[in-house]
Every structure is written in C-alpha cells, then in structure tokens.
Amino acid sequence: MMDFRIDTFLTVCRLMNFTKAAEVLHITQPAVSQHIHYLEDFYCAKLFVYEGKKMNLTNAGNALYQAAVTMKHDDLYLKESILDLNQRKTRLLFGATLTIGEFVMPAHLKIYLDLYPDTEVRMIIGNTSELLEKLRLGEIDFAIVEGNFAKDQYDYLMYSHEKYIPVCSKDYCFVKKPKNLKDLLLERIIVRENGSGTRKIFEENLETRNLVIGDFSCVVEIGGMNAIKSMVLAGCGITFLYEAAVRNELESGFLRRIILNDFHVSHDFSFIWNKGSVFSENYNKIYEILKA
C-alpha cells in the first residue's frame, strides 16, 4: 500500500501549490507541509525549491516523482488484479491514439480475445499527451501511441513501424501532376486538428523543408479520421496519414497513394508503461500477444 504522504507529494507536484493541494486532499495546509517535510527528512533531500514565487521540483524531487508515479499505478493495478482474481476475470485497460485505436487495434484485440475470451477490455482513445497523463495518474495500465514522449521517463517497446503517406481519390485531378512535395502546395489539403499525432508528424516533416500547412492553397481542418477519409474519397482534396488508416481503401482501389520523389516518411508506434513498474513482465506478455 502506498504511503499517504506520497499521495500528498504527487498532488503538490500536480498543482505546485501547498494550499491548493490541501483543498484537493481535504486536509489543512500545515498537514501538507508536514507530509512533505517528513519525506524530505526520510530521503535527506529538499524536494521543492522556490525561484521567485514559482515552485519547482529539485533533482531529488523529480527522481522521487518519477518513482512515485510508478508506485501509485502499481498500487492501483495490484488492487484491481486482486479483485479480478476474486471475481475470476481478467482485464485489459489501456490507451491508444486515434489512428492506432481505430485502424490497428481491432484485429490485434481479436487475437487477444481469442486466447482470453473472458477478458474485460477498455481502450481509451486520446492524443499522446492525454494518454501520458492518464498513465501518470494510474487511470490506464499502458498506452500505444504514435506521438513523441520522454523516453527516459517510461519503459517502452516499438509496437510497429508505419509508413506515412499522401493519398487522394482514385480519379482526383491535380492542378499540376505532382512529382515532389512542393507540387502539392497547389492542392486543397485536409488535415486533423491541432494536437493530433497525425498532424504533428506532418508539421514536423514540413518544417524540415521550411514549409508550413498554411503554404497549401487551401486548408480544411477536420476533427475525425473517418470524416477526412470520406472527404478525400469524395474528391474534396488530398491528405497525409498513416498507411494503416487507409489500407482497405488502397487495396480496394477507392484511394490511391500519391507517389513523390522526395517524401518517404515512416514513424514508430510505441507500447509504453510507467518506468520501473513491478508489472513490467506482464506488460511484455501482453505486448507479445497483441503483436502476434
């Protein structure tokens, strides 16, 4: 069972304010201070430092924070696992980014459910930053993401290596027959909203060419992947996305890949969990089954 003072510490880390932490925890501000002082005495190190009016973690505080996040999740996971044993059931609670959740995981989850048909599955869809926060708070056990993350703060495995490609409808008419990426600037582009992993990888690759999305003749921003595919299928414009998201449409011939001489991009999908978790072996087993 995790020490209640560690929970106080994590709340202070989240809010960076003793008074607000006391309100959230329904205890007094002196009690919060006492908990933090106890931990500082126990670890023989200052955990927080003030720079002007701003409170920050010290190096020792950051080290404790990383360990405490894992401790909290493992405590919750252990509790749920014991409950599952008592009820003779298993669970799979994880997060996935939109492309992975909608277009990669269904077939992979079928493999898992064929092996363990009584498993209760809950897959939460969100962008990478949202899923990292849920992982930190212990709301999910692991995540499969396409976005970047601080690799020194998590244990992770490469889940898959995916091509990122431009596509259009089978009979789309270009303003100019494209040979290079800049030729597509004459077209209407349909993109995901800000914050999505699919859009971020595109923006990063444009940046290496001193380009931005606004350089395209017309930009249409759509919040859903299926809506984007429908618009592209209708000939409303072009888009860039992971090949996994349009594999069926490419194979059926309703969409076609735009072949460019200077755009060959791929990106890793990562399977991640809290660093140092005592349940790492279990996550490795789940990883192997899902990837089968």
N, C-alpha and C positions, 0 to 999 in steps of 0.2 A: 504494500500500500504506500502510495506516495505521501511524503511528509506534507502537512497542510501549509507549512511555511514556504515550500517550493511552489505551491499553487499561488500564494501571495506574491512571490517573486515573479512568476510568469505574468500575473495580472499587472504588476508595476511595469514590467518590460513592455507590455502591450500599450499601456496608457502613458508611461513615462511621467507619472504624477501620483504621489502618495495619497493625496486627498481623493482623487477620482477613483483610485484603486480601492480605497476604504469604502466608498459609496457602492461600488460594484460588488464587493465582498460582504457588505453589510456588517462591517466592523469599524472600530474607531481608527482615526489616522495614527494615534500613538501605537495602536496594536500592529498596524502595518510596519511602522518604523521598528518596532521591537522584533518582528519576524525577520526583517532584513538585517538588523544588527546581529541577530542570532546566527544567521547564515554567514555573515562576514566574519564573525568570531570563529565559527566552525571551520571555515575554509581559509582563515588567516589572510584575508584579502578584501580590499574595497571592491564592491560590486557596481557602484554607480559613482559618477563624478559630474559636477556641475561646470558647465562652460558658459559663464554669464548666468542667464536664467534658464538655460536649456540643460536638461538632464540626459546623460548618455551612459551607456554601459562601459565599464572598463574592460580591458582584455580578459581579466579573470571573470568578470560578469558575463561577457559574451561566451566564454567557454562553458560556464555554468548554464547559461541559457540554452545552448545547443544540446547539452546533456539532458537538461530538464524537459525540453520538448519531447525528446525520445522517451524519457521516463514516464511522462504523462500519458503519451499514446500507448506505451506498453502496458501501463496500469489499466487503461480502459479496455485494451484488446484482451488482456488476461481475464478481466471480469466478464466480458462478453463470451469469451471462449468457454469459461466455466459454466455460464448459463446455457450455452449451446450444448455442452456435454450433458447437463441435467435434462435438457429437453430433446436430446438425441437428434440434433440437427447441426448443420454447418452453415457458414455464411461467407459471402464474398462482398465486401464493402469497399468500393474503390472509386476513383475519379478518372475521367478521361476528357481530353479536349474534343471539340465538336467533330472534327474530321475522323479522329480515331473512334470515338463513341458511335458515330452513325454508320461509318463505312468499313471499319476494320474489325471492331469487337463482336458484332453479331455472330459471325462464323466461328470466331475463336471461343466465344462463350458457349456455343453449341458443343464444342469439343469437351469443355469442362463439365457441362451439364450431362452429357452422355456418360461421363465417368462417375459423376456425383449428382444424380438426379434429384436428390432431396435438398440440395444447396439453396439457401435463400440468397438471391443476388440483388444488390442495389448498386447501380452505376450512376454516379453523379456527373453531369456534363457541366463544364465550365472552362474558362480560359486558364492558361498556365498559372498566372498569379493567384487566381481564386483557388485553384486546387492546392497550390503550395500552402496557402493559408489554412485550408481545411485539414491538410496533412499535419501542419504545425499544431493545430488545436485538437488533433485526435479525432476529427469527425470522419475521416476515411483512413484506411489502413495503408493503401499505396495509391499511386497515380500513374497513368500512362499519358505522357504529354509530348507535344511537338515543339513547344517553346523552349527558350533558354532558361537555365536555372543555375544557382550557385552550386557547382559540383562538389565543393569542399564541405557543404552542409548536408548532403544526402548520400545514401548508398544508392547505386543505380546500375542498371544493365541496359544495353542497347536492345530495344524491342524489335525494331525493323529499320531498314534504310529505304526511304521512299523517294521516288522521283517527283519533282515539282515542275509542272509543265504548263504551257499556254494551250488553250483549246478554243474551238469555235464550232458552230453548227456545220453539218455536212455540206451545205450549199451556201455558206456565208460568202459574201462578196467583199473583198478588201478594197480600200481606196487605192492601195498600191500593193502589188504582190510582195509579201514580206520575205526578206532574206535574213535580216538582222533585227534585233530588238527595237532599234530606233524607227524602223519602218512601221512598227505597230503604234507609234505615237499618233498616227493619223486616225486611229480607230476609237470607237467608244469602248471603254473598259468597265467591267462590272466587278466590284470588289466587296470584300467583307468590311464590317465596321472596324473602327479603331479599337485596338486591344486584342483582336483575334490573332492567333498564331499564324494562320494562313496569310493574312495581310502583312504581318510583321516580317516574315521571311521574304516576301515580295519587296517590301520597302527597303530592307537591308541590301538586297541584290541590286535594286535600282540605285541606291546610294553609292555603290562601288563604281557605278557608271556616271556619276554626277547627275542623276535623274531623280525626279520625284513623281508620285502618282498624278499630280496636277499637270504634268507635261503632256499627258494624253489629251486628245482633242475634246473628250467628254468623259466625265467620271460619274458612274452610278454606284451608289453605296447601298448594299442590301445586307440585312442582319442574319439571313438564313442561307445555309449552303444549298438546300433544295430549291429555294427561290432563285438563287443565282443560276443554278443549272437549268431551270425552266426558262429563264430569260435568254440564256445562251442558246438553248435548243430552239427557241423561237426566232433566233437570228438578231437579237437586240444588241449584241456586242460580243466581245471576247472576254476571257477571264484567264487567270492563272491560279492553279490549285494543285493539290496532290493527285497523282495518277490514281491512287487508291479510291479517291472520291468519285471518279468518273470511269472506272474500269469497265463497268457493264455497258455504259453508253458508247465507249470507244469500241468495244467488241461487237456491239450491235450495229455500229456504223452511224448512229444518230449524231455523235460528236466526232470531231477529228482533231488530232494533235497538230498544232502549228509548228512546223519544223523551222528552227532558226539556227544559223551558223554559230551564233555567239551566246546562246543561252542553254547551258547544260547544268541544271541545278538539282541537287538531291539533299535530303536532310534526314537526320536520325529522329526516330520516335524513341523515347526513353521510359523505362519502367523504374520508378523511384519510390523510396520509402525513407523514413527517418533514420539518420545515420546512427549506427551502433545499436540498433534495435535487437533485443534478445530473440525476436521472432524472425530474424533475417533468413534462417534456414527455411522457414515456412514460406516466406515470400519467394525465395528461389524456386521452391517446388511449384508454387502457383505460376510463376513466370514460365517454367519449362512446359507445363501443361497448356497454358494459353497459347504459347508459341508453336505448339506441335502442328 
